[in-house]
Amino acid sequence: MCLAGHAAAQVSGQGGPIRVNADRSEVIERQRQVVLIDNVDIMQGDARLRANRVTINYAGSGQTETSGLTGFGDISSMEAVGEVYYVTPEIKATGDRGNYDAASDTITLTGDVVLIRGEDVATGKRLVMKLSEGRTVLDGGDGQVQMQINPSQNNDGSAGNETN
């Protein structure tokens, strides 16, 4: 199944239509939810969210004129479970569970979290990405955050940042 429509939620910082693919969807009208089951793939602009199951929660009450296919209006939050994968051109992040909160424009991944930016890799237990602020925080839970940072190399083999 594929759904496409406009929503106030942001899976990417770009906004625009959100395209949804899943093996199955269930609309739960009283709870203002859409549950996407198996092979869930949500895309907006250049951002992608994949998981085994995603529950989309809608804001407000009743149908709106711009309510789209579900009739519920704007997305307030999304909850992802099972092999959660979030990717943009800048980062790749994986975890066991994920949550998107539209009010704070925040994505949170928990469980065994891996964050990759370029060739740098960080692991922890909780990743919070504040999309509108461009801020990312990784917490190690009961352990420590582990990172492998690969500095860029100049042509002469020395580490350093290139400036233009």
N, C-alpha and C positions, 0 to 999 in steps of 0.2 A: 504494500500500500504506500502511496506517496501523497502527502499533503503539501500544498504551497500556499502561503498567505502572508499578510503583513501582521506584525505584532509589535507591541511596545518593548518587549524584552529584547535583550541584545545577547546573542551568542558570540558576536564579534563587536569590535568598536565601531564598525561601519554602519550598523543598522541595516534596514532594507528587509526584503522578504526572507522568511525562514522556510527552508525546504526540508521536509521530513519523509524518511523512508523507514518502514518497519514491516515485519512479517504479519503483524496483527495489531489492531488498535481497538480499544474499548472506550466509549464515551460514557462517563458517569455524570449525568446531568445534575442530580441533586448536590453533588460535591463539587461541581464545576471543574471536572478533571477529564483529561484524556490520558489513558495509559497505553503506552507503546511497548510491544512485547517482541523480543527476539530480533536480532540484527538491526537494531535501531541506529539510524544515521541521520543526524540533524546538521544542516549546513546553513550558514548565513555569511554572505560575502566570502571572505577567504578563511573563515573559521569553520571547524567541524567538531562535532561532539558525537561519539559513538559509545554505545553501552548495550548490555543485554536487555535492560528494561528502563524506561523513562516514564515518569509520571509528570504531566504538565498541569499545573494549577493555574486557574484563571482568577483575575481580580474582579471585584465588584459583584453585582448581582444582575440577573436578567440579560436579555439579548440587547445588542447595540446595533446601530445602523451599519457599522463597519466591523461586525463581529466575525466575518469570515465563515469558513466551512463549519466550525464547531458551534457557532452561535454564541460564544462566550465572551468575546472581546479580547482584552489585553492579558498577556501572560504575567502572572505575579511571581511564579517560581517553577523550577524544574528539579526533579530528584532523579538521579541516575544510579543504577545498581548493576554491578557485574561487569568487570573488564572495561571500566570507564576510560575513555581516551579523548583528550581535548587537544586540538592542534591548530596552530596559526602559522603563518610564514616565519614567525620569530621563535616560537616554542612548541614543544611537544610535551604533554603531561599525561601520566596515567595514574590510576588509583583504583581502589575497590568500590568506592562510592563517590558520588559527586552531587553537588547542590548548586543551583543558580538562583540567586535572589535578585529580582528586578529592582526593588526599592534601593538597595545598596550597590547594584551593578557589580555583584561579587560572585565568583565561582570558587567553591571550596571542594577540594578532593581529599579523601581520607583513606586510610588503610596503608598498603605498601605503595607509597607515592614515589614516582620517578619524574623528574623535571629535566628536560634536555633543551639547552639553548646553544645552537651552533654545535661545537664539539664538547661543550661543558655539560657535565651531568651532576645532578644533585638528587639525593634520596632522603626521605623522611617519612613521617606519618600523617602530616596534615599540611596541605598547601592552600593558601588563600590568595586569590588573584582579584584585586580591585581593578576592574577593567577600565573605568573612566579615569582613574588616577595613574594607571600604568605601574601599579605597585604590586609586588609579589612577596609573600612571606611563607617560608617553609619551616615547619616545626618538627623536631625529632621525636616527639612523644616522650616515652620513658627513656629513649636513647638519644643519640646525637644526630644532627644532620650530617650527612657525609657528602662531600663534593670532590669532583675531579675537575680542575680548571686547567684549560689548555691555552696558555697565552699565545697570542699571534706571534709569528716569527718574521723578522725582517729578512731581506735577501742575504744579509751577511751571517744569518743564523742566530743573531741576538734577539732576545724577546723585547717586545715594545709595541706601542700603539702607533699606528700610522695616522698622520694628520694630513688633510688636504688643504 
